[in-house]
């Protein structure tokens, strides 16, 4: 224990020395400067050269203090209060690119010696503030998804000793945001996003294309899950086109989703999330939404009570998919079926706006209307829902740019 304390002290002193090598150095509080209070005519300190030196040193000292504040907030976020963060980001001041690179390298170097990340794993960020912002600002027309995803995922990951994995199943038409939200989760929960050692994504038709090789796929999938869980104590597995997964593959996940009795002498607990993305029964979601809108309900008044019973029942009764006939669904091992509502004209306009902004392109309200009007809307009579959601917006923008 004493040896660890000495190592921390030496690391701290070495870091302080490195910061002193930056352009300027943080000054100890209460340090007096010989030129302060000695500006009488004839004083050596009143010479213009010393005045310029005084200004440069003051600027350098302020810059170094900002470096130190930024570094300490990165390494010890729990000890960084709002005042320190505000001091690190004064109005109109930004850290130069070279300075930011230096700061990142310094932080990475320090973290290679010392545990400085929440949860002890720098690969795991669990930025719930960022996730909430993404869901509220970047996701359009999905108020149910906003409510459910953040609450469910955060609640699970903040559980001290989970007794099972978390399973969420996203359902809805193509282009309504299922992959978009999955990417938001990955980017906010893990530092390296989809490149993280803690994340695995499978596409049914790509990774498991042949039914005759199901036994081989099962063995491979079990091995990948086990290997990923050994690498990380918090893992995320995404299964796209889940309705096309063979029931035998889904059996591999059952032991992770069944509740297990707590083990008295268990040293470590793992957090595992299984995310299923599917277009399965998106038509049922659309029918229920259309019926409610015709009955005078507003879109935002639609609740899970309106949709979830229909959705789950229809998935089980569907005969042409393995997902609905798996034990995961039949024995209620899926924690939540999350419906993605069909997108309307106003949501398509917002998607077009976001696409322009992401490419740093100028746009007009008329351009957004033109792009939204190019989409196909259904049903034929009402022309209410975009048949492709926001999926082909980028191609429409390219049409305007060509």
JOGI-V388348 format. One record per residue. N is the residue number from 1. PHI is phi as a letter, one per 20 degrees, with the letter a starting at -180 (NA if undefined). NEAR is the number of other ideal C-beta (glycine too) atoms within 12 Angstrom. Layout:
N|PHI|NEAR / N|PHI|NEAR
This chain:
1|NA|7 / 2|f|8 / 3|f|9 / 4|f|13 / 5|f|12 / 6|f|12 / 7|f|17 / 8|f|21 / 9|f|15 / 10|f|17 / 11|f|24 / 12|f|23 / 13|f|14 / 14|f|19 / 15|f|31 / 16|f|23 / 17|f|15 / 18|f|24 / 19|f|32 / 20|f|20 / 21|e|16 / 22|f|29 / 23|f|21 / 24|o|23 / 25|b|24 / 26|f|27 / 27|e|20 / 28|f|12 / 29|f|8 / 30|n|6 / 31|f|12 / 32|e|11 / 33|d|18 / 34|f|15 / 35|e|22 / 36|f|15 / 37|m|12 / 38|c|18 / 39|d|18 / 40|f|10 / 41|g|9 / 42|n|9 / 43|f|15 / 44|f|16 / 45|f|20 / 46|e|16 / 47|f|16 / 48|g|12 / 49|f|13 / 50|f|20 / 51|f|19 / 52|f|13 / 53|f|18 / 54|f|23 / 55|f|16 / 56|f|16 / 57|f|23 / 58|f|20 / 59|f|18 / 60|f|23 / 61|f|26 / 62|f|24 / 63|f|30 / 64|f|28 / 65|f|27 / 66|f|33 / 67|g|38 / 68|f|32 / 69|f|30 / 70|f|36 / 71|f|37 / 72|f|30 / 73|f|26 / 74|f|33 / 75|e|32 / 76|c|25 / 77|f|23 / 78|f|14 / 79|e|14 / 80|e|22 / 81|e|15 / 82|f|10 / 83|f|12 / 84|f|23 / 85|f|18 / 86|f|16 / 87|f|21 / 88|f|27 / 89|c|18 / 90|f|18 / 91|g|7 / 92|n|5 / 93|d|19 / 94|c|14 / 95|f|22 / 96|f|16 / 97|g|10 / 98|f|13 / 99|f|24 / 100|f|18 / 101|f|13 / 102|f|24 / 103|f|32 / 104|f|21 / 105|f|17 / 106|f|31 / 107|f|29 / 108|f|20 / 109|f|20 / 110|f|30 / 111|f|25 / 112|f|15 / 113|d|19 / 114|c|24 / 115|f|18 / 116|c|30 / 117|d|25 / 118|g|25 / 119|n|26 / 120|n|15 / 121|c|27 / 122|f|27 / 123|f|28 / 124|d|29 / 125|d|28 / 126|l|33 / 127|e|25 / 128|f|25 / 129|f|15 / 130|f|23 / 131|f|33 / 132|f|22 / 133|f|17 / 134|f|30 / 135|f|33 / 136|e|19 / 137|d|16 / 138|e|29 / 139|e|37 / 140|d|37 / 141|m|36 / 142|c|43 / 143|f|27 / 144|f|39 / 145|f|41 / 146|g|29 / 147|f|23 / 148|f|30 / 149|f|41 / 150|f|35 / 151|f|24 / 152|f|32 / 153|f|39 / 154|f|26 / 155|g|20 / 156|f|35 / 157|f|34 / 158|e|19 / 159|f|21 / 160|f|13 / 161|c|18 / 162|f|27 / 163|e|21 / 164|a|27 / 165|f|35 / 166|e|39 / 167|c|38 / 168|c|40 / 169|c|47 / 170|e|47 / 171|c|46 / 172|q|41 / 173|f|34 / 174|f|29 / 175|n|32 / 176|e|41 / 177|o|42 / 178|f|41 / 179|f|30 / 180|f|33 / 181|f|35 / 182|g|41 / 183|f|28 / 184|f|36 / 185|f|48 / 186|f|36 / 187|f|27 / 188|e|32 / 189|e|42 / 190|c|36 / 191|g|30 / 192|e|19 / 193|l|23 / 194|f|21 / 195|e|14 / 196|f|29 / 197|f|25 / 198|e|38 / 199|c|34 / 200|c|33 / 201|c|31 / 202|c|34 / 203|d|20 / 204|g|32 / 205|f|17 / 206|e|15 / 207|e|25 / 208|c|32 / 209|f|19 / 210|d|15 / 211|f|19 / 212|f|11 / 213|d|17 / 214|g|23 / 215|f|18 / 216|f|19 / 217|f|27 / 218|f|24 / 219|f|16 / 220|f|20 / 221|f|32 / 222|g|23 / 223|f|16 / 224|f|26 / 225|f|33 / 226|f|21 / 227|f|17 / 228|f|31 / 229|f|27 / 230|f|15 / 231|f|20 / 232|c|32 / 233|e|23 / 234|c|39 / 235|c|37 / 236|c|44 / 237|d|43 / 238|d|38 / 239|d|43 / 240|e|29 / 241|l|29 / 242|g|44 / 243|f|33 / 244|e|29 / 245|f|41 / 246|f|32 / 247|g|26 / 248|f|25 / 249|f|38 / 250|f|41 / 251|f|27 / 252|g|33 / 253|e|38 / 254|g|28 / 255|g|21 / 256|f|31 / 257|d|33 / 258|e|18 / 259|f|17 / 260|c|17 / 261|f|10 / 262|f|14 / 263|e|11 / 264|f|7 / 265|d|6 / 266|f|13 / 267|e|9 / 268|c|18 / 269|d|22 / 270|d|32 / 271|d|34 / 272|c|33 / 273|d|45 / 274|d|44 / 275|c|41 / 276|d|45 / 277|d|38 / 278|b|43 / 279|e|36 / 280|g|40 / 281|m|36 / 282|f|37 / 283|f|25 / 284|f|32 / 285|g|41 / 286|f|38 / 287|f|25 / 288|f|34 / 289|f|41 / 290|f|26 / 291|f|20 / 292|f|25 / 293|f|24 / 294|f|14 / 295|e|13 / 296|o|9 / 297|f|16 / 298|e|13 / 299|g|26 / 300|f|16 / 301|e|16 / 302|f|30 / 303|d|21 / 304|f|24 / 305|f|14 / 306|f|25 / 307|d|34 / 308|f|27 / 309|g|17 / 310|f|27 / 311|f|39 / 312|f|30 / 313|f|18 / 314|f|30 / 315|f|37 / 316|f|26 / 317|e|18 / 318|f|25 / 319|e|13 / 320|d|13 / 321|b|28 / 322|f|32 / 323|f|40 / 324|f|33 / 325|e|24 / 326|e|33 / 327|f|24 / 328|g|37 / 329|e|38 / 330|f|21 / 331|d|17 / 332|l|19 / 333|e|29 / 334|e|38 / 335|f|30 / 336|b|32 / 337|e|40 / 338|d|41 / 339|e|48 / 340|d|45 / 341|f|46 / 342|f|45 / 343|e|41 / 344|d|32 / 345|g|28 / 346|f|21 / 347|f|33 / 348|f|38 / 349|f|32 / 350|f|29 / 351|f|38 / 352|f|40 / 353|g|29 / 354|f|27 / 355|f|31 / 356|f|26 / 357|f|18 / 358|f|15 / 359|e|17 / 360|l|8 / 361|d|19 / 362|f|14 / 363|b|27 / 364|c|15 / 365|f|14 / 366|f|13 / 367|f|24 / 368|f|31 / 369|f|19 / 370|f|19 / 371|f|34 / 372|f|34 / 373|f|18 / 374|f|24 / 375|f|33 / 376|e|21 / 377|c|25 / 378|c|23 / 379|f|19 / 380|g|10 / 381|f|10 / 382|e|17 / 383|l|17 / 384|d|28 / 385|d|37 / 386|f|40 / 387|f|27 / 388|d|27 / 389|m|39 / 390|d|42 / 391|f|26 / 392|d|24 / 393|f|37 / 394|f|22 / 395|f|18 / 396|f|31 / 397|f|29 / 398|f|15 / 399|f|15 / 400|f|23 / 401|e|16 / 402|f|7
